[in-house]
Amino acid sequence: MDSSDGPPVVCGIDLGGTSTRLMVGDPAGQVLTELRQTTPHEVTTGGLVTWLADLVTELVTGLAGPVLAATAVGLPAAVHPATGEVRAAPNVPQLTGTAFTGALAAALPGITTFGNDTNAALAGELHAGAARGHRSAVMITIGTGLGTAVHLDGTPLTGRTGAIGEFGTLPYEDSDLEGAVSGSGMVRRARAAGFELDDAAPIFAADAPARLRAIRDSARAALTVMLTAVTAAYEPEIIVLGGGVAPAFADWYGPFRRSLTAITPEPPEITLGALGDPAGAIGSLVRAYRSLGTTVPDLRLPDLRLPDLRLPDLRPPDQKPPDQKPPDQKEDSVVSTTSA
């Protein structure tokens, strides 16, 4: 990619197990262009790098002039904050190790950073979505997989090796929490019960047969366990649910919250993310701005039509946070590599 004269831009990428979304923003926070593509699976690690680097190049060169200063990539995996090693990437195994991150950083100009996709989504919700104004928040993304991100007292938590938030690995029934709650896990269980499903939607249908309702009930109980675990561990002000499957649980957000009164008299707000599917790319864009050491601008997203989907806040008025711009946040714990 040519890095000649031109205004600087940053790119945020959400590389998911099903689809990949990219956004390019200018120094003022205006999203100039975006793209969503199906994530390829029948490719090698090198093929995935080439595919993604070509998409970034296409977006930036299509703007006729800007120079790519920084790129942040959210991955559906755990990323070691010191070594950059990627692990626990069952839905995109080509990411495992350091070959993907190293090759992509070498292929792109400027600063390239990597981190967990749910951490990126939470960064987006904190900056411009449902968690705006909160200093302590947890996000659970329920889609192809199951992810958790934690932000306490204005600081994102990743852990020594990037393992914080891997609640999906906790044993549950005959599998684990990810197998019970994620869309792919529910589909696998439905197929094992004799149903040929392409996605989890029929499991939540009002007229679903008894065996599918049992899978749904198991998923609801497993999500209750997960919400209980993150509340006991972190006691956040708010828990944001995101990902393609999260809206299917919306009718139970109230009961979920009431169940947490067994742990605390002031249970966290439980809400659907306000940014929807673009949350991960928006959060990666925020991280890209941060990697430059500059203040993250207020993002202008006029074409994304991002409704505020939060449920009513049931807390007493004196317990609700003020409606304010989020405080300055410390740098995310992600691996950063600079290439010329």
N, C-alpha and C positions, 0 to 999 in steps of 0.2 A: 504493500500500500504506500503510495506516495505521501511523504510527510513534508511537503513544501509549504510555501506561504499560505496562510489562511487563518480564519478565526478558529479557536479551539472548541472542540465539542467533546462530550463524554457519552459512553454507551453503557447501558444497563441490560444485562441478559439474564433471563430465567430459563435455564435448560432443564426441562422436566422430562419425566419418564414417558409422557404422551406427546407433549408439544413444547416448542421453544419460542419464547417471545423476546424481541429485541426493541429497545428504545434508544433514540439519540437525542440528547438535549444540549442547548447552548448555554453560555455562561449566565444568562438571565433566568434560567429554569424553564424555558420554553421547550416542550417536546416537539422536535422538528419532524420526526418521522418514526414510524414503528412498523414492525413486521411480526407475523406469527406463522410458524411452519410446523409441520409434523416432525417430531424428532425421529431421525432414521435409526433403525436398530440393526439392519443387516449390513453393517459397515465395520471396518476395523477402527482401532483407536486413531490411527492416522487419517482414515477417511472421515471420521467425525470432526477432527481438528480442521481438515480442509473445508468441509461443509460449513462449519460455523465461521471460520475466518473469511470465507467467501461471502457469507451473508453480511458480516460486518462491513467488509469492503464495499459491497454493493450499496448498502445504506448510506455510508459516509460519502463515497464518491458521487452518489446520486444527488447530493446536496450542492455539488459544484463549488468547491472551494475550502470547506472546513478541514481542519487537521484534527485527527483523533488524539486527544491528550490522555485519556484514561478509559479503561474498560473494567467493569466489575461483573463477575459471573456467579450466579447462584446455581449450585449443583444439588441434585437429589441424593446427597451422601453426606457422610461426616468428613470434614476437612481438618487435618491437623494444623493448628494455628502457627506452629513453628517450622515444620518441615514441608507443609503443603501436600502431604500424602493424603490421597482420597481412599476411603474405605466405606464399607456398608452401602454399596451402590447396586442393589440387586436389579433395579429396573433399567439401569444403563451401565452394565459391567465394564464397558470400554473406558470408563472414567477411573477405574481402580488404579492405585499407585500414583506415580508422578509423571508418567509419560504424557498424558493428555494435557495437564496443566502446564508443564514445561514447554511442550510444542506450541500450544496456543499462545502463551506469553511471547514466545519467540516470533510467532507469525504476525503479531499485532504491534503497532507502534505505541509509544507512551507507556503508561503504567497499567499493568493488568493484575487484578486481584481476584481471589476465589474464596467462596464461603458457602455455607449451607443454604439451600433455597428457602427453607422456612425462616431462617434468620433474616434473609433478605426481605421476605414478605412482611415480617414484623417491623423491619426498618421502614418499609413503605407505609404501613398502617400507623406507626408512630409519627411519621412526618406529615402525612396527608390523609389519614383515614380514621378508623374507629378508635385507635388508641392515642390519638393526638391529645396532648395535654396531660398524659399520664407518665409518671416516672417509673412505675413498676407494672409490667405487662407480660403475659404469656400468650403465645399464639400456637394453636394446634391446626395443622393443615391436614385435611382428610381428602385424599384423591386417589391416585393410583397407589400411593404409599401413605404413610402416616408420619408426620414430622412435628417436632415441638421446638419452639424458640423461647428464650427467656431473656428479659430485660429488667434489671433491678436497679433502682436508685440512679437511673440515667445511664446505666452501663450494660451493654450486651454481654451475656455470659456464654462462653463456648467450652470452657474447661481446659485442662492441660493438653488433651489430645483431640478435642472437638467432640467429646462424647456426651456433653450435657444436652439433655433433651431427647435422648434415644429411648424414650419410654415405650416405644413400639416393640422393643425386644423383651419386655416383661412377660413372663408366662401367663397365659390365660386359656382356661379350658384345655383343649387338645392342641393348642398352637401358641400364639402370643397376641398381644394387643393389636399389633398391625394386622395380623391375619383375621382378627375379629372385626375391626373397625374400617379398615381401608376398603376402597372400592374393589380392588383386585382380589383382596382376601375374601370379601363377601361373594364375589362372582365364583371364585374357586370352590367355596363351600356350597353354593347353589348348584354348580355343575356336579359336584360329588353326590348331591342329593337327587340328581337326574334331570336338572333343568338346563337347557341350552341358552344361556344368557350371554349377551355381549357387554352389558354394563349392569350397574346395581339398581337402576331405576325401577325395574319390576319388583324388586324386593320391598320397596317403599310404597307400592301401589295400594290404594285402599282395598282393592279386591284381591290382594295377593293370597295365594293358597297357604294353608297352615304351615307347610315346611319352609316357605319363604318368610312367613311372619316370624318363625322361630329364629331364623338367621338375623332378621331385623332386631328382634328383642335381645338377642345375644350381643349384637353390635351396640345397642343402646346401653346395656349393662356394662359392657367393656369400656365405653366412653365415660360412663359414670365413674368407673374405677380410675381412669386416666385423669379426669378432672379432679377427683379426690386427691390423687397422688401429687399433681402439680400445685394444688392449693396447699397441701400439707408441707410440701417442700419449699415453696417460694412465697405463698400468701400474697399474690399479686393484687393490684387494684382492679384489673380487668383481664379476662381471658377472651381472646379473639379467635373465632373459628373460621377457617378459610379452606379453600380447595373445592373441587367440583362436587364432593359428596356432602359437605357441611350443611348446605341449605336443607337437605333432606331431614336433618335432625332438628330443624327450627322449632317445631311444635313442642319439643321437650326442653328448650332452653330454660324455661321457668322452673320446671321440676328439677333439672340439673342444679340450678342455683340453690333452690330450697334444700336440696340434699346436702349442700356444703355447710349448712348451719350447724351440722354435727361437729364441724371442725372449728368454725369461727362464727361469732355473732355478726360479723360484717363480711359476708361472702362476696367474692369478686363479682363484678358485672360479667355476664356471659353474653356475647354478642357476635353476630355475623360480621365478617370483615366488610368494610365500606368500599374497598377498592376492587373486589372481585378478582377475576383471573389475572388482571395486570399487576396485582400487588407485588409479586416477586420481581418483575422487571422494574417497577417503580422503586422498590427498595434497593435493587442493584444500581439503579441510576443514582440514588442518594449516596450509596457507598462509593460510586465512582467520583462524585463531587468531593466527598470526604478525602479520598486518596490523594487529591491535589492539595490538601491542606487549606482549603478555602471554606468559607461559610456556605452551607447548603442553601441555595435559593428556594423561595417558595415556588413549587413546581406548577406550571400552567399546562393543564391537560384538557384542552377544550374539546377534543375529538373523542375522548374515551367515554363520555357520558357515565360518570361514576356516581350512582345514587348513594345516599347515606342509608344503608340498610339496617342500622342499629335498632334493636328492640328498645322499648322504653326502659330508662334507668329507674329501677325500683327503690333506690336508696333514698333516705330522707334528704331534704335540700342541704342540710348542714354537712352531709357526708359526700356530696358530689364534688368532683374536681372543678376548678374554674375553667371556663372556655378560653384557653390561651394557647399561644404558640408553644410547641414543645421546647423544653430547655435544651441548651447545647448538650450534645451527647458525645461521649468519648468514642474514639475510633473503634470500629468493629475489629474483632480479632480475626483477621483473614490474612492469607499469605499474599505477599505483594512481590511482583517481579517486574522489573523495568527493562524494556528492550528499546534499542535505538530505532 
